[in-house]
Amino acid sequence: MKNKLTTLVAILGYLLLLTTSCDKSEEEINGGDDPVNGMDGVTVSASDPTIGYTSLELIGSIANYEDSLEASAKFVLYDGEEVVSEKTFTDLQNQEYTLEVDQLTSGKEYQFDFSVIRGEDVVTTGKKKVSTQEVKTNFAADGGFTSFRINGALEGILENTKIAIVTEVLSGETVVKTVTNEYDSDVEELEIVVPGLDMATNYSSKVTVKYGDELLSESEEDFETYTFSVSTKDVSNNQGGLYMEGTFTSDIDPNDDLALGFYYKKATDADDAYTWMDAEMKDETTLVAVGHGLDIGVAYNVKAAVKVVSEESEEVATEVKTLDDLHGGVFVDVAATGTGDGSSWENAFTKPQDAADAANTLSEINNGATVEILFKKGEYEETLTFEKNIFIIGSYSGGKIEKIEERDIEGNSSTFIAANQVIARSLSSDNLIIDGFSFKETLVAFVSGGIKIKNCNFYGFDDSENIIGGVTDGITNYSIPLEIENCNFIYDKEKGYSFMRIRGISTILKNCNFKMLISNYFTHSPIDFSVTEYYNSKLTLSNVRFDNVITSKSKEYIWVHPSGDVVLGDISNYLDIKEGVCKTGILLDNDILFDGNHLKDIIETCNN
């Protein structure tokens, strides 16, 4: 009876031991000072296991064991309540024992215990938790244009091991592409590309993570590839070079499946002479490239293209655009800190005249080719003289793909201030432009026929006009008109003269505003136009607005008069007022002073 009671107590103690030992990760279990299991002093313990992706090596130890006990030991690995593997040991010694288990599930939690057993007597570690190593992929996958792409991270690679990721692309049940990548360490930014797929096609993918022949994880999903189209949009003179624009449309944003660009060549070269230039996306649909350092003064053909990189193939736009005359370019930025050779915004000239000298030379050595001098926003305080075939264009922000029509002339003003004179020596050329400047205390002088002044703001200049044109310094072109368009003339100096004094040159004013902000000291008209014996010069106005905010000493808006002994005929020979010319504010006494005669009711009153 006593033996049965002892046995019952031992069993109950063993069950209690199993219950309480699960939460004691490294605690040694033994018989205690007063054992009921008959194995006084025997201890068992578990060391840190060796963890693999799909395998475990469990290590247990026995201490204080005596041969006379004639017990056995046992390792058991559990998946929940299910026994996955077990191993029994006999002929025990005070030493370590191991259980090696493979073909487990990667990243899964298991439990194990290690026990010494003699009959109904048990000394055990209790159940302990252990997990196989998990390789975390954190993948995002999608189709490209001609590829399947995986992006993400790879985490959990064990030291001295190598993981393989096998990516298969299937069309239906058929594997059409397979790519295998191997990794021996974690990767924070992982990218896998399977190239060579057809565009606009439905596929499926199978991504397998393996360690040797062991399967760690597997995922499958459907995807589709996308398509694109490209066309040539335009070619122009901008940013001091060959400015090429194309239209690129696609189902998704462009990626490195594709190389975007242009083919260009001189118009006189053979068709196989096209040269590639990489492009960038200016907005969602516009691709842009700018060619510098090319031969100027000649025509170029341009066509947009897209290269499919992985396939070494391409799609070339059918449209070919032609630029008849490529201009040269020189850059100016008063704040530039680069080499100062004028080749870019970074290396721009800081002094306008240095840029003009370089531009004049560049034009001369290229048979009179047009050269643009591009000014970044800023204030410039020196006299500038430039000659034939030169465009000076201001108010750029410094952006490398900014077109002339995209400038913010008010917000990024290039301003000549206290510069004395900007001198346009056109000689016999009709190819000279001033575009996008503000002039304060600055005279634009020696202006003659063939010069175009556009998108400029002129402010008052004490004791001087803003624009003087005519027979000055022996430099005049009478054969074609001076054109002034989209300009504002703002009278803000008490002793300023007329805004412009033009002698003997036909002049066209279009879309301009004349505004008197203060009362002037002199009585000059805003426009002073004189007729000489050279050619039949005429002043033509359309969409011109005269606005007197304050009472002015001026009596007329326009003064037309002879120069020297010229005898004038009918006013229509010298003045042509077209649609949109009007006056507002405080009206002057007369509209026109023609050859000493005051004329009224020639200029209409503005409606707004």
Residue, then its C-alpha position, 0 to 999 in steps of 0.5 A: m500500500k505504501n509503495k502504491l501511494t509513493t508511486l501516485v505522489a511521484i506521478l502527481g509531482y511529475l505532472l505538476l513539474l511539466t505544468t510549471s516548467c514550460d515558462k522556465s526557459e533555462e531552469e535546471i530540474n532535479g530531484g530536490d533535497d527530498p526527492v520522490n522520484g528516486m533519482d536524488g541529485v540528478t539534473v537535466s538542462a537545455s542549452d541554446p539550440t542551433i537554429g536553421y531555416t528548416s532544421l533544429e539541433l537541440i542540446g540537452s545535458i545530464a549531471n550528477y548521474e550514477d550508473s546504478l540508476e540504469a535510466s534512459a533519456k529522451f528528447v521530444l519535439y512538439d508542434g502543439e500537442e503533436v510529436v514531430s520527432e523524438k529520440t531515446f538515449t541509453d547507457l547514460q553519462n554525465q554529458e550533452y545529448t543532441l536531437e537533430v531534426d530537419q524538414l521543418t517549416s521555416g519561421k515556425e514555432y515549436q516546443f521541446d523537452f529533455s528528460v531522464i526517465r527510470g520507470e515512473d521516475v522523471v527528471t525533465t526540463g519541461k517544455k521550451k519554445v524554439s523557432t526555425q529561422e524565418v527569411k522575411t522578404n517584404f516583397a512588392a511585385d508588379g509588371g513593367f513594360t517588358s519585365f516583372r519586377i520585385n522590390g522590397a527587403l530581404e531579412g533573416i539570412l543566417e551567417n555563412t549561408k546562401i539563400a536563392i530566390v527563384t522567380e518564374v514567369l508563366s504564360g498560362e501553364t508554361v514557364v517563359k522566363t526564370v531568374t535565380n538570384e542568390y544572397d548571403s546577407d540581408v538586403e535593405e533595398l532589393e530589386i529583382v527584374v525578369p526582363g524580356l516579356d511582351m508588352a500589354t500581356n497577362y502573366s502569372s508569377k511564382v517566387t520561391v525562396k530556397y536554401g539549397d533544396e529546402l523550400l522556405s517560402e513560395s508565393e504566386e500572383d497574376f500580373e500584366t505588363y504595360t505599353f507606351s507610345v512615343s511621338t516627336k513634338d517639337v524642336s526649337n532654339n531654347q536654352g542655348g541649344l537644340y531643344m527637343e520635345g517629345t510626347f511619351t504616354s504609357d499605362i504607368d510611369p517610365n522605369d529603367d525598362l526604358a531609355l527615353g531620348f531623341y535621335y538627331k542629325k544635321a538635315t544634310d547628313a545621311d539617314d544613318a547618321y542619327t545620334w542618340m541623346d538621353a532625355e528626361m521627363k519634363d511633366e507627365t507626358t513631355l520628354v525633353a533633351v537639350g543639345h549643346g556644343l553642336d554646329i550652329g547655323v545649320a538645320y537639324n532633324v530630330k525624332a523622339a525614341v524609346k529604347v527597351v533596354s533589356e531587349e536591345s530594341e527600340e520604338v522610334a517616332t515616325e514624325v521627324k521635326t526639323l529646325d532650320d537654323l540652330h542658334g548658339g548660346v551664351f549664359v549670363d548670371v551675375a551671381a554665378t560662381g563656376t568657371g565663367d566660360g558662359s557654357s551653362w548656367e553654372n559656369a555663366f559669365t557674370k558680366p554682360q559685355d564679356a558674354a556679348d564679346a563671346a557671342n559676337t565672336l561665336s557668330e563671326i566664326n560660324n558665318g554669321a550664325t545667330v547666337e543667343i545671350l541668355f540672362k538669369k534673373g538679377e540686376y546688371e549695372e554696366t553698359l552692354t554693346f552687341e552687334k548683328n545676329i545676336f538675341i539677348i533674352g532675359s528673365y530666366s530662372g536658371g532651370k535647364i529645360e525652361k523655354i523662352e515662353e515659360r519665363d516668369i518675366e515679372g518674378n524673375s526679372s533681369t534688370f539693367i539698372a543705372a547701366n547708362q546704355v544698352i547699345a544695339r549695333s545692328l549694321s545691316s542685320d535684321n536679326l537682333i532681338i532684345d527680349g524679357f528685360s526691365f530697364k531702369e535709368t538705362l537708355v537703349a540706344f542706336v536702335s535701328g530697323g530690323i531690331k525687335i524689342k519684346n516683353c520689356n519694361f521701361y522706367g523713367f530716365d531723368d534727362s533722357e529717353n528710354i529708346i533712341g533710334g535713328v542715324t546715330d554713330g553712322i549705324t542705321n538700317y532703314s530698309i525694315p522697321l523697328e518692332i516693339e511688342n508687349c512692352n510697358f513704358i512707365y513714367d516715374k521720373e520728373k525730368g524724363y523725356s519722351f519714352m522713345r525718340i525715333r528718327g527716320i525709321s519705320t516703327i511698329l508698336k504692338n500690344c504696348n502700354f504707356k503710363m504716366l505716374i508723376s507729372n513731368y517737368f518737360t512737355h515732351s510727348p510719350i512718342d517722338f517720331s521724326v521723318t527724314e529724307y531716307y525712305n518713307s518711314k511710318l509709325t504704326l500702332s495697334n493695341v496700344r494704351f495711353d494712361n495718364v494717372i496724373t495731370s501731365k505737361s505733355k499736350e499730345y500722346i504722339w509727336v510726328h514731325p520732320s527732321g531737317d528740311v523734309v516737307l511732310g505730306d498727308i499724315s496717313n503717309y507717316l502714321d497708321i493707328k490701327e485697332g485697339v489704340c486708346k487713351t484713358g485716365i486724365l486725358l491730354d488736350n490733343d491726341i497728335l501733334f503733326d507737323g506743328n498741327h494739334l489733332k484731336d479725336i484720332i485716338e479713341t477713349c478706352n472702354n475699360 
